[in-house]
Amino acid sequence: MLVRWTPPESERAIGLGFYATSTAPVSGTIKGEADDFVVREISSYPMPDPQGRFAVLRVRSRNWEQHELAARLEAWLGLPRNAIAWAGTKDRRAVAERLLSYRGTVPDRPISLAGVEVLESYQARDGLSLGHHYGNSFSIRLTHVVEPPTAIDVFRGATSELVAAGGVPNLFGPQRFGEVRPITHLVGQALATGDTAAAVEVYLVGLPGGSDDIGRLARLEYAETHDARQALATFPPSYRFERQILERLARGATPESALRALSRELRLLFVHAVQSWMFNRWLTARVELGMSLLEPEDGDTLLRVARDGTVPSRDPVPVDSGNLPECRETVRRGRARLAGPLIGYEMERPGGRPGTLFDRVLAETGVAPSGFRLPSFPEISSAGAWRAATIAAPPVGFRAGPGDAVVVDFALPKGSYATVVLRELLKAGAVPPSG
């Protein structure tokens, strides 16, 4: 892999430490407004049944964070907290179409939430669960592109490099860690090291460099005073989740009790985010050591490719000296992919050079596998899993938009990030090669 450009510090901080392509950076803006980023879920529809216990809604939303959308819909529909389930999270700053489900009947009147439209609804036998979809398709308008025809040529060169390299590194994109305030993994890191008080502190006041947060002054004031009652008067009303924590702290609750004000799904995001950060660092370290992201070696793990082209995390295949030739042949035939660790309490240290990588990530993050057992929050503990190190390079379409815009169209399997593809095209903030 030819590594020519260095990502900016903001990306390196979340483990995005390399590019898989060598094309030059292109000036352009992602998500200038929500309509610039359209994502449509490639859904696995639950079986319709007029007598079914579940309502399934296909919803189009604009500028809605997933958990906030679910909470507002639950309130509007008169449902209990955490009643709504979904297959996959979507970007906040986007126009997003996805399925939602809940136990009950479909709405008998239009839902009047700004920026929310129900496209279809029906009764079904079963509801959704996380991962109950195939992937997502994207239509993304890049704006303020300098010389769009030249930019398209550069973009095509980058996609050709990804095809030639055998795929796209399956990194977790920036939105996994917080689009405005990338601290989700830092909250998870504090939880995994047994410091719930620090986790609450980071969630309430964390302001990474460059963070553009409308409640910045309120956060800074709380960091100085730790007066939860006063913070409730200064934190913006839109900061619903922070205010839930502050309300409990104002009543004298412990950090553990205060954090439980958040839904299990939201708290689970913290755990998943620190696992994602560690995975990104694992991929980066592998590249820095000159190890392949495609070809396994002794100590690695493989995941089988299913008939539909997805790469389920179940049934990982350990690679050792005895099965190494067979494993490499299976990968060459496209029937398996090299996998990286989403570290959890059941994950054992691999052997060989992959074990060295494993140790390096633990040392860099200060998180041990046992930390994911989370005795204070057993409901969000994680045993760990495996994730494909790369995905097949998708066919990408480019077309000139109005004015200085370029529209990019492609689809990705579930769990993969459009922003990871886009960063290979734009390389925003990349540091030029030295010498």
N, C-alpha and C positions, 0 to 999 in steps of 0.2 A: 504494500500500500504506500503510495506516494504522499507523504505529509509535507505540505508546503506552507500553509497558512496556519497561524495560531489563533484560536478563538479568543474573544475578549474575556476579561476577568469575570464578568457577570455570568458567562456560560461555564467557565472553568469551575466556578464556585459550586455549581450543581452537577459537576462531573462530566460536562460536555467538553472534553479536553482535546478533541481532534476533529478534523474533517476527513472524509473518505475521498474527497475530490480535490484536484489541484487548480481548478479554474479560478480566475481572478474574481474578487468581490464585485458586486453590482449594487449600485445605489437604488434603493426602493423601500417602500413602506408596507409592512404587513398589518392588517387590521386597523387601517386608518379610521374605519367605522365598522359597525357590526355587519352591514350588508356586504362588506368586502370578503367575508369569510363564511361561506355556506357549506354546512356539513349535513349530510343525509345518512342516517343509519341504514345499513343493509341488514334488515331485521330478520330474525327467526320468529315468525308469528305464532303465538300460542293457538292451539286448535279452537276454532269458533264452536260455541255451543249455546243456543238460546237459553238453556237452563243453567248455564255455567255460573259458578260462584264468583268469578272474577270479571271486572271491567278492564278492557284494554283500550287505551287511547293512543292515537298517533298525534303527536303535538308538534307544532312549529313554534319556536320561541325566539325572541330577539333580545340580546343583552340580559340573559338570565343565567345565574350560577345554578348548578344542578340541585343542590340541597335547598337553596332558597326557593327555587321554583316548586319543589316538592312540598315544602312547608306551606307555601302560600296556597297551593292547590288543595292541600289537606284542609286548611282553614276554610277555603271557599266551599268545598264539598261537604264540610262537616265531618271529616274523617279524623280518627285518632292520630296522634303523632306517630311518624314513621310508618304510616299505612301504605304509602306509595313506594313501589319498587321500579327499578329500571335495569336495562341490560348494560349500558355503558355511559360513563359521564361524557359531557360535551363541554366545549369551551364556553366561557362566559361571554366574551366579546365576539359574538357570532350570531348567525341565523342558523338554528339547529332544528332538525327534524328527528324525532325518536319516539319509541314506544314507551309508555308508562302503564303500570297496572296497579290495581288495588282490589281488595275483597269487597264486593258490593255491586251496585248497578251503574250503568252508564248515566252521565248527566242528562237530566230532562229539560235543561235550558242551557243557552250559550254561556260559556265561562267568560266573565268580564274582568280579565286581568290584562293590563296594558302589555302589548308585545307578545301575547299568547293566543294561539289559535288551535282549536281541535280540528284536525283534518278528517279523522274517522274515529269511530268507536264501535265496540261490539262486546258481547258477553263471551267468555271463554272458560274452558275447563280448568286451566291453570294460569297462574300469574307469571311474571318475569322474575328472573334472578340475575345477579351480576354475571356478565359474560354470555347472556342468552341472545347473542347476535353473531353475525359473521364478520362485520367490519363496517367501514364508513367510506362514502364517496365525498370528494371535496371539489368545490369550484371556488377558487381563491383569486381575488383581484388584487394584484400588487400595484400600488399607486406611486406617483412621483418617481417613476423609473426613468433614468437618464438614457436617452437613445434606445427606445424599446426594440427596434429591429436588431441592433447589436446585442442587446441584453438577451433576446431570445436565442441568438446564436450561442452565447455563453451558457445559457441554461441547457440547451441541447447538448453542449459539450459535457456538462456536468452529469446529465442523465446517462450519456454514453459511457462515462467513466464508471458510474455505479453499476451498469450492466456488465461491463468488462471486469469489474472487481468481484462480481458474483453476488451482489446484493447491497442493501442499505443497512448500516449498523442500526440495530434495533434499540437505540437509545430512548430514554424517556425524555419527552420534550419539556420546555420550561414551564408550561402551564401545570404540569404535575406538582410543581413546587410552589405555585401561587403566581398568577400573572402580574398582579400589581405589587405584591409583597411576598417574595419568594422565601417563606420561612416554614412552610409546612413540614419539610424534612427535618428542620432544626427542632421543631416541637417533638417530632417522632424520635429524634436522637436523644432528647432529654428524657422522654418516656422510657426508651430502651436502656438508658443508663440508670434508671431508677430514681430520677429527680423530677417528680411531678410538679413541684413548686416552680422549677425552672421552665418546665413545659408551659405552664400557665403564663409565666412572665414573658416568655418569647412570643406566645400567641397574642398577648395584649399589647406589648410594646416593641417587639422586634421590628427594626427598620433597616434592612440591608442597604448597602450603598446604592444610590440611584433609585431607591424605592419612591414612587410617586403616589403618596397616600394622602387622601383628603383629611384624614384624622391625625395627621402627623403631630400637630401641636398637642392634641389631647393625649396621645400616646406618650409624648415626652413629659407632659405634666404628671401623668400617672406614674411614670418611671421614677420621678422624683418624690412624689408624695405617698404613693400607694394608698390613696384615699379612694376607696371604691365608690362611696356615696357621691363624692364630688365628680368622679369620672363618669357616673351615670348622667350627670348634667352636661358634660362636655363631649362625650363620645357621640358621634352622629347617629340619629335614629336608624339609619340604614345598616349600622354595624350590629345587626341582630344577634349574631353569635357571641361577639365580645360582650354585649350587654347582658346576655343570659349568664355568662360567667360572673360578670361584675355584680349582678343582682344577688347571686349567692354569696360572693365574697363580702358584700355589704351587710349581709345577715350573719357574718362570722363563720361561714363554711370553711372547711379545710380545702386545700388545693385539689385533692382527690374528688371531693364532693362537688366543688365548683366545676371541674372539668366534665363531670357527669351531666351537667346541664346540656351539653352537646349530645346529639344523637350518636348512637353506636356507629352509624355509617360515616359520620363526619370524623369521629375519633379514629376510626379504622383508616381513614385517609392519611392521618399522621404516620401510622405504622407503615402503610404502603409507600409513603413518600420517602421515608428513610431507607427502606429496602430498595427503592428506585435509585436513590442517590448512590447507594453502595454498588448497585448494578452498573450504573454509568461509570463509576470510578474503576470498577473491574474491567469494563470494556476499554477504557482509556489506558489503564495500566498494561493491558494485553498488547495494545497497539504500540505503546512506548517500548515494550520489551521485544518488539518485532515478531510477536506470535500471530499466527493466522486467526482470523475470525471465522474461517470456513473449515479448515482442515483440523480434525481433532488430533490430540496427542495423548500419551499415557497420563491418566489422571483426569481427563476431561469427562464431560457428560454430553450425551446426545438426547434429542427429542425427535420422535418419529413424526413425519409429515402425514396427515390424514388424507383420505381420498378427496375431500373437498378443498385440499390445499392449506388448511389451517394447521397449526403446530400446537396441539394440546400439551399442557404442562404435565399431564399424568404419565406414569410409567417411564421415568427417565432411564437411560441406558448408560451405566458407567463404562468408561473406556479404560482398558488396561493393556499390558503388553500382549496378552493372549488373544484379544479380539480386535486389536488395533487395525490390522489390514482389512478385516471385514467391515469395521466401522467406517474407515476411510472410503471404502468402495460404496457403502450405503449412502454416504454423504454425496459422493460424486454422482450417483444415480438419482439424486434429488429426493431420496426417500427418508432422509433425516437431516437435522441441522444441529450444528454445535450450539450448546446451551450455556448460559451464564447463571449464576446463583442469585435468587432473591432470598437472602440469608434469613433463616429462622432457627428456632431452638432445636429442631430435629436435624438440622443440616450438619453433616460431618465434614471435617477438613479433607479435601481431596489430596491425592498424592502428586508427586512430580512437580513440574513447574506450575501447574494450576493451583497446587497447594501453596506455593510461594505467593501467587497472586491473591489468594484467599487471605493469607496472613497480612499482606500489605494493605488490603482494604480494611480489615479489622483494626490495624494499627492507625491508619489515617483517620478513621472515623471515631475511634474509641468505643465502638459498639461490639459486644460479643454475641455469638449466636444465642446464648442462654438469656440475654437481655430481652429477647422477644417473647419470653414466657409471661411477662407482665403480671405478677401476682396481684397488683392493685386493680388491674383491669383485665381479668381473664377472658372476657368476651371479645377482646380485640387482640389477643395473643396470636402469634403466627408461627406455625411450624416450619415455614419456608417453602419454596417452590423453585422451579427452573423456568427460564425464559430463553427463547431463541436469540442467539447473538446477532443474527442478521435476518432480514426478510428479503424475499425476491424483489428486485428493482421493479417498481410498477411502470407500466406504460404511462407516459405523461404527455398531455396535450398542452400546447402553448398557442395563444391567439392574442393579437393586439386588441386592447380594449379602447375605450374612448380616451382621447388625449394622451397622457403619458402613462397609461395603465397597460398591464399585461395580465391576462387571465390564465391561470394554471389549473388544469383538471387532472385528477387521478383518484385512485381508490386504494385503500390499505386494509389489511386484516385487522381484526379487533386487537386493541391493546397497543397498536403502533400509532405514531404521532406524525401528523402532517407537517408540523413545525420542524421536525427532524429532516424531512425532505427539503423544505424551504430553506433551511439554514445552509444546506449544501449548495443551493442555487445562489443565494444572496451573500452569504458569509458576512453579515452585518457586523461591523466593528472588528473584523479580523485584523490581526497584527501582521504586517508584511514580512516576508522572509528576510532574514539578516544576510548580509554579504551580498 
